[in-house]
């Protein structure tokens, strides 16, 4: 079911309520993995960062899906550079395997995860330390609820998956500003946001019905 804007299932929710919900997951009897998804520009990274900052490093760590972008050299070899960020430009099997390792992490075992360096536009391996005693891992990305490839295996590792659904105009303007900040001209930034990003958004919004909660963050 496609969700656009503030659909009937997207509930206004405060950041404080979301932090409280994440803290509840962290207080559970075993390791929890919280997924945050939504269309490009929804604010997934910011929300994940705010949750982890509020809970502190002893209770939560952020492991973004973007660390599994295929490298530019691989994309160029496959003629995919112009659609970077599309679902087939990620190592979905690698991401699913990492989440399974994190879910099944044993005492004394540290897992190292990659992150995506936006200044380089490349993934950097072994950048995020996931200690076994940290009770909550937050992961965020576009395709956590996709139903093909290895994405269902990734979803199976998540304790909960949330869908962040801001107003479409706000989301698009965030994207344009992000692309400009990382080097695109305003015209190119808008073309990418309304082209490649919007095509990805349509696919992602169609997965919202599989989320445990769909919401828009409001002040409160």
Secondary structure, 3 states (H helix, E strand, C coil): CCCCCCCCCEEEEEHHHHHHHHHHHHCCCCCEEEEEECCCCCCHHHHHHHHHHHHCCCCEEECCHHHHECCHHHHHHCCCHHHCCCHHHECHHHHHHHHHHHHCCCCCCCEEEEEEECCCCEEEEEEEEECCCCCEEEEECCCCCCCCCCHHHHHHCCCEEEEECCCHHHHHHHHHHHHHHCCCCHHHHHHHHHCHHHHHHHHHHCCHHHCCEEEEEECC
